[in-house]
Amino acid sequence: MRLQGGIASTTYVDAHGHRMTKSALDGAVEQLRAKYIPLLINHDWDKHIGVNFNARVVRLPDGEYALLIASGIFTDKSEFATYPTGAPNTAWADYESVLDDVEAQVPELLSAAASRDRPKSEPYPPTLAGQLELHLDSTTIAPDGSVYLIKQRVATVRDMEINVYPKDHDPPHFHVRSKQRNLDARFHVYTLDLINEKHGKIKPKEVRQIQDFFKSNSKMHTLLKSEYERLQ
C-alpha cells in the first residue's frame, strides 16, 4: 500500500461557486474515523483504488478551514479485503503522523489556490430548498445504502424543489418537485418516508439523500415541520 496525504476540501468558495461549511468538514472527520470509507476516483464506486484512514480539520491563517486527509492506495488485491467498506475503522490513530506532515505543508499546498480570485456570492441560499440542494450536491450513496459526505463539484444546479402546500390533505407531507423531469414525489413530514410519486420517478439515491438531510439536520427538520403546521 502506498500512503498519501493532502487537502480534501476547504471552506473556501471553489471555482464553481460552491463551498463547504466547517460543520460539514467536522462531519467528514467523524465519518472517516468511524468506518472505512473507500478512496474513489471522481466518487465513482467502480473506480475504488484505496481507503481513507484518517482526517483532521485545521484552521487557516485567514480564518477559513481545511480538511486534511490520510489515505492509502492499494498495490495488492488482498488489501481490498483487509479494509472492507463500512467496517469499523480501528486504524485511524496510526496515521496521525501523515496528517502532521500534511499540516506542515499547508501553506505551500494552498499557495496556488490563494493567488486565484474566488467568487464572492453564496451559491446556496439559507432556505430549506437551498440547504437541501447543498446536501444533495455534497453526498453520495455507497452500494450498501450508506450516505457518505463528499465534496462533489458540479457545473449545473439540481432541479428539485421542496414545497409545502397550505391546507394539504393527510397524511402530513411535503413535495419534492422537478419541472424538468415532471416529478412530484411526496414525503411524510414527520417520518420522512417516501409516500408516493404523483408524477415522474425519483431516484432511490435521492430518496436516501433527502431523508438523510433532514435526519442529520434537526434544525431543518424542525423548520420543515413548523412550515407545514403553519400552513395547515
ABEGO torsion letter per residue (X at the ends): XBBBBBBABBABBBAAGBBBBAAAAAAAAAAAAABBBBBBBGGBAABBABBBABBBBBBBAAGBBBBBBBBBBBABAAAAAABBBGBBBAAAAAAAAAAAAAAAAAAAAAAAAAABBBBABBABBABAAAAAAAAAAABBBBAAGBBBBBBBBBABBBABBBBBBBGBBOBBBBBBBBAAAGBBBBBBAAAGBBABBABEBBBAAAAAAAAAAAAABAAAAAAAAAAAAAAX
